[in-house]
Amino acid sequence: MTNTLIVLTGTRIWTLNDGTEHPTGFWAEEFVAPHRVFTQAGHTITIATPGGVTPVADELSLAPAMNNNDEAAIAELRAYLDKSQEALAAAVPLADIDPAAYDVVFIPGGHGPMEDLAVDPDVARILEATLDATGKILASVCHGPASFVSATRDGKWLFEGRTITAFLDDEESQAGFAERAPWLLESRLTQQGAKFVAGPAWAPHVIVDGNLVTGQNPASAEPAAEAVLEQLGR
């Protein structure tokens, strides 16, 4: 049995550089698609958040403009979220998580991780224990790698020299947030020493570096989860 930990942002706001609190949460597709993939593969899934708060989906992730105006796709996302409410409400505090108990750690995005997971010491602890650990896989998608920025090992940034991808500065600009964001994820990860590999804006793009799997954007969520299953099979 594969034990999978899904780490979700617990915040409902993202503080912009002018102090404005922008409503946020996790990005619906980035939770739904991997959760479905892992469930169908028979994984035992635990959801965790900072403080064990019940995570919420960013309503922007359910807007027609963010889903190619596909109302059927939006209805499917909402139905899956409704079905998952009990599991989301049972989120475990990150402080209570023993990373040794999990084979997979998967961190979806949404702007929320820029607010809380980027500075959460328990996320950093879980990442440090999982990256490069034999038999374990660490995966994250879109803004999820914001959780990487404060993780260290022996005083060195954990992801220095690692090949990764995440939400692009160009995608942030196209989404209308680049000039208001306190910092940009692609720039931050690159400045800290990651080998950042960008794909075309908004297209699925997944990078695998050892036991580390990263996806660029919402469209990369399902392919990233499938890459996790492929790595588990090796």
N, C-alpha and C positions, 0 to 999 in steps of 0.2 A: 504494500500500500504506500502510495506517495503522499506525503504530508506537505501541503502547500500553504504558505503564509502570504496573504494579500494585505499589503500595508496601504491604507488610504489616508488622505488628508482628513483632519477633523475640523478644519476651519471653515467658516462660511463667508469669510471676507478676505480680500487681498488688498493690502494697504499700498496705494499708488504713491508715486514720488511727491505728489502735492498734498498727501495726507488723506486723500479721499479713500473711503472704504468701498471697494468694488465687490458686489456679491459674487461668490464663487463656491467651490466645492470640488468634488472629483468629476472628471469628464466621463459622462455616461458610457460611451462606447468603449472607453479604455478599461472600465470595470466589467461591463457586460460581456464583451467578446472573450477576454481571457477566462473569466469565471465560467462561461459556457464551455470553452475548450477544455479546461481542467476538470470540470464536472463530468463531461462526457468521457473523459479519459479515466474516470474513477478515482480522482484525487480526493483526499480528505482536506477540506479547505477551512482555514481559520482567517478571519478578518480582524485586523488590529488597527487602532488609531491612537494618536496621542491622547492620553487620559481616558481611553475607552469611550470617547464620545460617539454618538451615532453619526456616521458620515452622511452627507447629503450630496446629491448630484447637482452640478452647476446647471441652472436652467438654460444657460446659453448653449450648453451641449445638446439641448433638446429643441433648439430653435430651428425652424425650416432652413434658414440660410446656412446653418452649420451641418445640414444633412441633405444637401443637394435638393432641397424642397421635396424630399421624399416623405410624405406623411405616413406611409405604411412602415417605413423604417423607424420613424419616430414613435409610432404606436407600439412597435415591437420592443424598442428600448424601454418605453414606459412600462409595458407589461412585465418585462423581465425585472425591472427595478421594483415594481410592486410585489412581485413574487419573492424578491430577495429582501424585503423589509425586515423580516424576522432575523435573518442572518446579519444584516447591517446593524440592527439594534443590539445584537449580541456581541458587538465588537469588543475585543479584548484590549486592555491598556497595553501600549507598547512596552511599558516598564515591566510588565509581567511576562513578556515573551522570552523564552529560552531558545535561542537560534539553533541550538543543537537538535531540537525536536523537529526541525523542518528540512525537507529535501530541496524545496524551491522557495525563494522569496521573490515576490512579484510586486512592483510598485507602479501603479497607474498614475496618470497625471491629472490635468486640470490646473488652473492657476493656484489652487490651494497649497500644493507642496512648496511653492515659492515663499509662502507665508510661514508654514509651521514645520514641515519636514526638513527644510533646509537648515534648521537650527536645532533640531531635536536630538538630544544626546543618545536616546535609546535607538533611534534609527541608525545613528553612527555606530553604535555598539553592535547592532544586528548586521550591518554591512561589513564591519571589520571581521566578524566571526564567520561570515558566509563567503566572501570573495576569496577565491582560490582554495576553498576547503574541499577536500576530496569527496566526491559524490554529491556535492551541492551545486545549485544553480542560482545565480542572482540575475534578475531581469527587471527592466524598467522601461517605460515608454513615455514619450512626449515631454511634459514638464516633470514627470516622475524623477528623472535624474537630478532635479534640484536637491533631492535628498542626499546626493553624493557630496555636496560642497563642504560639509563640515566633518567628513569621516577621515580619520587618520589612523596610522599604525606606526608606532615607534617615532612619532613626531613628523611623519611624512604623509602628505595627502595620499589617501588610499588608491586613488585612480590616476595618479601621475603616470604618464606613459601608456595608459590603457587606450585602446581604440574603441571609441564609442560614438553614438549619435544621440540626438535629442531634438526638441523643438528648435527650429532655426530662428535666428534673428530676423531673417527675411519673412518667415511665416508670422512672427510676432508683429512685424510691421504691417503685413497685409491684413492681419486681424485687427489692427488699429490700436494696439497697446504698447508698441515699442517706445514711443516717446514718453509714455506715462509710467512705464515699468521702473521700479527702483534699480533693477539690473536685468540683463538679458542672459538667458541660460547658455546659449551657444558661446557667447563671448566669455562668460564666467568660467565655463568648463575648460575652454581653450586656454584662458589666462592662467588657470591653476595647473595646467600641464597635461591635459588629456589630448590624445590624438583624435581630433574630431573629424568625422567623415559625414559630409552632408549629401543627401540625395535631392532629387527635384522637389520643390515645394509642394506639400500636400499629398505627394505620392507615397505609397508604402515603401519603407526603407528600414532594413534591420541589419544590425552589425553583431557578429558573434566573435568574441575575443576570449578564448579559454572558456571559463564557466560563466562569463558575463555576456548577457544578451540585452541589447538596447534597441528601441524602436523610435523613429523620428517624430511621429505625429499620430493623431487618432486612427488614421488608415493603417498604421503599422501595428496596432494593438493585437489583432488576431494573428497576423504573421509572426509577431514576436512570441505569442503564446505557443504557436505551432513549432517555432524554433526551440522553445524550451522542451517540448515533447521529443523533438528530434535529438536534442542533447541528452535527455534522460535515456533514450534508447541506445545510446552508444556505450 
